[in-house]
Amino acid sequence: MLLVIDVGNTNIVLGIMKDDEVLHHWRLTTCTRTTDEFGLLLLQLMAVQGVLPRHVRGAIISCVVPSTLYAIEKACRRYLELDAMIVGRGLKTGMRVRMDNPREVGADRIVNAVAAVERYGGPIVVADFGTATTFDCINGDGDYVGGVISPGYQISADALFTRTSKLPRIELERPKKVVGTNTVHSMQSGLYWGYVGLINGLASLCKAELGPGTRCIATGGLANLFSQDATEIEHVDDFLTLVGLRILFDRNQE
């Protein structure tokens, strides 16, 4: 079994994989934890599913929050006796990154791109619904050629609440109709349907630049919610990032 860990700005997603199958997965809040706190939490989560440390043959971590990486990496070493691979530390990806500065591209975005090409081929657009919503573009040759970064849904909702004096904080919900008849429904409509428009608009423009036959794959916490109305999304892959970590781990075995 393989332990895969994706550390995002809002959540940490952990998975136990066997070959290409995600056997177990958990989602934690990204926050400051000590090595022992993370290690004990990891052992407890695994124990609930009957997974013992000796069952795990390796670990790989993708992290966009450097302040959390040390504790997680050390916890893997102390509690699982594993030296985890870290995406970005000289790992071979098998993908050409055609950016002005390839080092600027977040580790999670490269992981998603690698998995998308491996599973679906190119040209392809990967829409990832995280703290920010990103669109990563891979051409027909399998090269990462760039992307789009837009505010995540929750960031947009929080800004609407914090920057206005009378509008309330609202729950994320798909409105039954566009025209709201009260303040809350009007806000939900503007946020939800406005975000659907953003998804369709950006995905369509990315597809046009990549050329005919380009598909859009979605992943991330809100992918399933928006995919029901975002017609430019052809498929939702909930475990795209975890699968990408497994692919990179296998590519870097000696």
VEXZAKE-259290 format. One record per residue (C-alpha): residue in one letter; x, y, z. Coordinates in steps of 0.1 Angstrom, whole numbers, plus 5000, padded with zeros to 4 digits. Each point is the difference from the previous one (the first is absolute). Layout:
BEGIN
(site 'A', (X, Y, Z))
...
END
This chain:
BEGIN
(site 'M', (5000, 5000, 5000))
(site 'L', (5010, 5036, 4994))
(site 'L', (4993, 5031, 5021))
(site 'V', (4992, 5030, 4979))
(site 'I', (4996, 5035, 5016))
(site 'D', (4989, 5032, 4982))
(site 'V', (5004, 5031, 5022))
(site 'G', (4978, 5029, 4988))
(site 'N', (4994, 5034, 5014))
(site 'T', (4967, 4990, 5016))
(site 'N', (5001, 4962, 5002))
(site 'I', (5024, 4971, 5002))
(site 'V', (4988, 4969, 4981))
(site 'L', (5016, 4967, 5009))
(site 'G', (4996, 4967, 4982))
(site 'I', (5010, 4964, 5003))
(site 'M', (5005, 4985, 4965))
(site 'K', (5005, 4966, 4986))
(site 'D', (5011, 5002, 4964))
(site 'D', (4976, 5025, 4984))
(site 'E', (4972, 4995, 5025))
(site 'V', (4994, 5024, 5029))
(site 'L', (4991, 4976, 5029))
(site 'H', (4995, 5027, 5027))
(site 'H', (5001, 5037, 5000))
(site 'W', (4996, 5028, 5026))
(site 'R', (4997, 5038, 5000))
(site 'L', (5015, 5021, 5027))
(site 'T', (5001, 5037, 5007))
(site 'T', (5033, 5016, 4991))
(site 'C', (5014, 5015, 5032))
(site 'T', (5031, 5000, 5021))
(site 'R', (5007, 4966, 5016))
(site 'T', (5030, 4986, 5017))
(site 'T', (5017, 4969, 4987))
(site 'D', (4985, 4979, 5027))
(site 'E', (4965, 5014, 4996))
(site 'F', (5001, 4992, 4963))
(site 'G', (5016, 4966, 5004))
(site 'L', (4975, 4989, 5027))
(site 'L', (4971, 5013, 4979))
(site 'L', (5013, 4981, 4970))
(site 'L', (5004, 4968, 5019))
(site 'Q', (4965, 5003, 5014))
(site 'L', (4984, 5005, 4966))
(site 'M', (5018, 4970, 4986))
(site 'A', (4992, 4978, 5030))
(site 'V', (4962, 5007, 4995))
(site 'Q', (5003, 4984, 4966))
(site 'G', (5023, 4972, 5011))
(site 'V', (5031, 5013, 4984))
(site 'L', (5032, 4994, 5019))
(site 'P', (5032, 5020, 4995))
(site 'R', (5018, 4969, 4987))
(site 'H', (4974, 4998, 4972))
(site 'V', (5012, 5033, 4985))
(site 'R', (5029, 4996, 4977))
(site 'G', (5006, 5037, 4992))
(site 'A', (4987, 5035, 5002))
(site 'I', (4999, 5031, 4977))
(site 'I', (4990, 5035, 5009))
(site 'S', (4988, 5030, 4979))
(site 'C', (4999, 5032, 5020))
(site 'V', (4993, 5036, 4993))
(site 'V', (5002, 5011, 5037))
(site 'P', (5037, 4998, 5008))
(site 'S', (4995, 5007, 5037))
(site 'T', (4981, 4967, 5004))
(site 'L', (5024, 4978, 4980))
(site 'Y', (5027, 4995, 5027))
(site 'A', (4976, 4985, 5025))
(site 'I', (4983, 4977, 4975))
(site 'E', (5033, 4988, 4985))
(site 'K', (5015, 4993, 5034))
(site 'A', (4968, 4982, 5012))
(site 'C', (5003, 4976, 4971))
(site 'R', (5036, 4993, 5010))
(site 'R', (4993, 4996, 5037))
(site 'Y', (4967, 4981, 5000))
(site 'L', (5001, 4981, 4967))
(site 'E', (5038, 4997, 4996))
(site 'L', (4997, 5014, 4965))
(site 'D', (5020, 5027, 4982))
(site 'A', (4972, 5017, 4980))
(site 'M', (5006, 5012, 4965))
(site 'I', (4992, 5037, 4997))
(site 'V', (4986, 5013, 4967))
(site 'G', (5024, 5027, 4987))
(site 'R', (5032, 4988, 5016))
(site 'G', (5016, 4987, 4969))
(site 'L', (4973, 4975, 4992))
(site 'K', (4996, 4989, 4964))
(site 'T', (4966, 5009, 4986))
(site 'G', (5003, 4989, 4964))
(site 'M', (4983, 5032, 4990))
(site 'R', (5015, 5031, 4983))
(site 'V', (4988, 5032, 5018))
(site 'R', (5000, 5028, 4974))
(site 'M', (4996, 5029, 5023))
(site 'D', (5021, 5032, 5003))
(site 'N', (5011, 4987, 5034))
(site 'P', (4991, 4963, 5005))
(site 'R', (5008, 5003, 5037))
(site 'E', (4970, 5023, 5005))
(site 'V', (4976, 4972, 4992))
(site 'G', (4985, 4985, 5032))
(site 'A', (5008, 4964, 5008))
(site 'D', (4963, 4990, 5000))
(site 'R', (4995, 5014, 4965))
(site 'I', (5028, 4979, 4985))
(site 'V', (4987, 4969, 5018))
(site 'N', (4966, 5006, 4986))
(site 'A', (5014, 5005, 4965))
(site 'V', (5021, 4968, 5001))
(site 'A', (4969, 4980, 5011))
(site 'A', (4977, 5016, 4974))
(site 'V', (5024, 4991, 4971))
(site 'E', (5006, 4965, 5013))
(site 'R', (4963, 4993, 5004))
(site 'Y', (4983, 5020, 4972))
(site 'G', (5027, 5012, 4976))
(site 'G', (5004, 5035, 4986))
(site 'P', (4991, 5026, 4991))
(site 'I', (4982, 5005, 5033))
(site 'V', (4990, 5026, 5026))
(site 'V', (5000, 4991, 5037))
(site 'A', (4976, 5022, 5021))
(site 'D', (5009, 4996, 5037))
(site 'F', (4976, 5015, 5025))
(site 'G', (5021, 5008, 5031))
(site 'T', (5006, 5032, 5019))
(site 'A', (5007, 5015, 4966))
(site 'T', (4984, 4985, 4969))
(site 'T', (5027, 4991, 4975))
(site 'F', (4998, 4990, 4963))
(site 'D', (5031, 4981, 4989))
(site 'C', (5006, 4995, 4963))
(site 'I', (5019, 4971, 4984))
(site 'N', (5004, 4999, 4962))
(site 'G', (4998, 4970, 4977))
(site 'D', (5037, 4992, 5005))
(site 'G', (4995, 4997, 5038))
(site 'D', (5017, 5032, 5008))
(site 'Y', (4988, 5023, 5028))
(site 'V', (4996, 5033, 4981))
(site 'G', (4984, 5022, 5027))
(site 'G', (4967, 5007, 5017))
(site 'V', (4977, 5023, 5018))
(site 'I', (4997, 5009, 5037))
(site 'S', (4967, 5015, 5012))
(site 'P', (4985, 5006, 5035))
(site 'G', (4985, 4969, 5016))
(site 'Y', (4963, 4999, 5007))
(site 'Q', (5004, 5005, 5037))
(site 'I', (5024, 5029, 4995))
(site 'S', (4973, 5017, 4979))
(site 'A', (4973, 4993, 5026))
(site 'D', (5022, 5013, 5028))
(site 'A', (5009, 5032, 4981))
(site 'L', (4963, 5007, 4994))
(site 'F', (4993, 4997, 5037))
(site 'T', (5030, 5018, 5014))
(site 'R', (5000, 5029, 4975))
(site 'T', (4963, 5010, 5004))
(site 'S', (4983, 5013, 5031))
(site 'K', (4966, 4984, 4997))
(site 'L', (5004, 4968, 4981))
(site 'P', (5001, 4968, 5022))
(site 'R', (5023, 4970, 4999))
(site 'I', (4982, 4973, 4981))
(site 'E', (5002, 4962, 4995))
(site 'L', (5011, 4986, 4967))
(site 'E', (4969, 4987, 4982))
(site 'R', (4988, 4995, 4964))
(site 'P', (4970, 5023, 4996))
(site 'K', (4969, 4986, 4984))
(site 'K', (4997, 5031, 4978))
(site 'V', (5021, 5029, 4989))
(site 'V', (4978, 5029, 5011))
(site 'G', (5001, 5002, 5038))
(site 'T', (4970, 5013, 5019))
(site 'N', (5020, 5008, 5032))
(site 'T', (5035, 5011, 5008))
(site 'V', (5014, 4966, 5009))
(site 'H', (4986, 4983, 4969))
(site 'S', (5012, 5029, 4978))
(site 'M', (5036, 4996, 5015))
(site 'Q', (4999, 4963, 4995))
(site 'S', (4989, 5004, 4964))
(site 'G', (5027, 5026, 4992))
(site 'L', (5027, 4979, 5016))
(site 'Y', (4989, 4966, 4986))
(site 'W', (4989, 5009, 4965))
(site 'G', (5027, 5027, 4997))
(site 'Y', (5025, 4973, 5008))
(site 'V', (4985, 4976, 4975))
(site 'G', (5004, 5028, 4974))
(site 'L', (5037, 5004, 5010))
(site 'I', (5006, 4963, 4997))
(site 'N', (4984, 4997, 4966))
(site 'G', (5016, 5032, 4987))
(site 'L', (5035, 4992, 5010))
(site 'A', (4998, 4963, 4991))
(site 'S', (4987, 5009, 4965))
(site 'L', (5027, 5026, 4994))
(site 'C', (5027, 4975, 5011))
(site 'K', (4986, 4973, 4977))
(site 'A', (5000, 5024, 4971))
(site 'E', (5037, 5009, 5005))
(site 'L', (5010, 4963, 5004))
(site 'G', (4981, 4990, 4968))
(site 'P', (4974, 4975, 4989))
(site 'G', (4993, 4969, 5021))
(site 'T', (5010, 5016, 5033))
(site 'R', (4980, 4988, 5030))
(site 'C', (4996, 5014, 5035))
(site 'I', (5004, 4978, 5031))
(site 'A', (4990, 5013, 5034))
(site 'T', (5013, 4991, 5034))
(site 'G', (4999, 5015, 5035))
(site 'G', (4975, 5003, 5028))
(site 'L', (4973, 5019, 4981))
(site 'A', (5005, 4984, 4966))
(site 'N', (4969, 4978, 5002))
(site 'L', (4978, 5029, 5011))
(site 'F', (5008, 5022, 4971))
(site 'S', (5004, 4973, 4974))
(site 'Q', (4962, 4995, 4998))
(site 'D', (4996, 5035, 4984))
(site 'A', (5035, 5007, 4986))
(site 'T', (4995, 4985, 4966))
(site 'E', (5037, 5004, 4990))
(site 'I', (5010, 4974, 5025))
(site 'E', (4999, 4965, 4984))
(site 'H', (5010, 4979, 5030))
(site 'V', (5007, 5003, 5038))
(site 'D', (5029, 4981, 5014))
(site 'D', (4999, 5002, 5038))
(site 'F', (5033, 4983, 5006))
(site 'L', (5020, 5016, 4971))
(site 'T', (5027, 5015, 5023))
(site 'L', (5004, 4968, 5021))
(site 'V', (5004, 4980, 4968))
(site 'G', (5025, 5025, 4987))
(site 'L', (5021, 4996, 5032))
(site 'R', (5000, 4962, 4995))
(site 'I', (5012, 5004, 4964))
(site 'L', (5028, 5023, 5010))
(site 'F', (5011, 4976, 5028))
(site 'D', (5002, 4971, 4976))
(site 'R', (5019, 5022, 4974))
(site 'N', (5027, 5008, 5026))
(site 'Q', (5007, 4965, 5013))
(site 'E', (5036, 4990, 4996))
END
